[in-house]
């Protein structure tokens, strides 16, 4: 079995790669801070999924996380780093994620089970 990576893996959509690079360069977190921030972001994403609006109820947690990564990965990581990965401040990140998803839904319609059906 391979050793666990020393730096957490952050799944980044290609269109966010530059922004993520700049955030990591500007904030310059050490490994412990990056781990704490990614854990906070992951926990906040799952909690945000549990509190998701009715229009997103058809999404699984993995689908919701993919949507969040596509729409706002840099913003979520940046705020998690700003919060220093402090789990006591998770509600701040959950609220931010909710606003990011609401902004996305203001431009695109929410998925429906009918739209997922294939002919």
Secondary structure in CASP SS format (residue, H / E / C, confidence):
PFRMAT SS
TARGET T0000
AUTHOR 0000-0000-0000
METHOD secondary structure of the structure
MODEL  1
X C 1.00
X C 1.00
X C 1.00
X C 1.00
X C 1.00
X C 1.00
X C 1.00
X C 1.00
X C 1.00
X C 1.00
X C 1.00
X C 1.00
X C 1.00
X H 1.00
X H 1.00
X H 1.00
X H 1.00
X H 1.00
X H 1.00
X H 1.00
X H 1.00
X H 1.00
X H 1.00
X H 1.00
X H 1.00
X H 1.00
X H 1.00
X C 1.00
X C 1.00
X C 1.00
X H 1.00
X H 1.00
X H 1.00
X H 1.00
X H 1.00
X H 1.00
X H 1.00
X H 1.00
X H 1.00
X H 1.00
X H 1.00
X H 1.00
X H 1.00
X H 1.00
X H 1.00
X H 1.00
X H 1.00
X H 1.00
X H 1.00
X H 1.00
X C 1.00
X C 1.00
X C 1.00
X H 1.00
X H 1.00
X H 1.00
X C 1.00
X C 1.00
X C 1.00
X C 1.00
X H 1.00
X H 1.00
X H 1.00
X H 1.00
X H 1.00
X H 1.00
X H 1.00
X H 1.00
X H 1.00
X H 1.00
X H 1.00
X H 1.00
X H 1.00
X H 1.00
X H 1.00
X H 1.00
X H 1.00
X H 1.00
X H 1.00
X H 1.00
X H 1.00
X H 1.00
X C 1.00
X C 1.00
X C 1.00
X C 1.00
X H 1.00
X H 1.00
X H 1.00
X H 1.00
X H 1.00
X H 1.00
X H 1.00
X H 1.00
X H 1.00
X H 1.00
X H 1.00
X H 1.00
X H 1.00
X H 1.00
X H 1.00
X H 1.00
X H 1.00
X H 1.00
X H 1.00
X H 1.00
X H 1.00
X C 1.00
X C 1.00
X C 1.00
X C 1.00
X C 1.00
X H 1.00
X H 1.00
X H 1.00
X H 1.00
X C 1.00
X C 1.00
X C 1.00
END
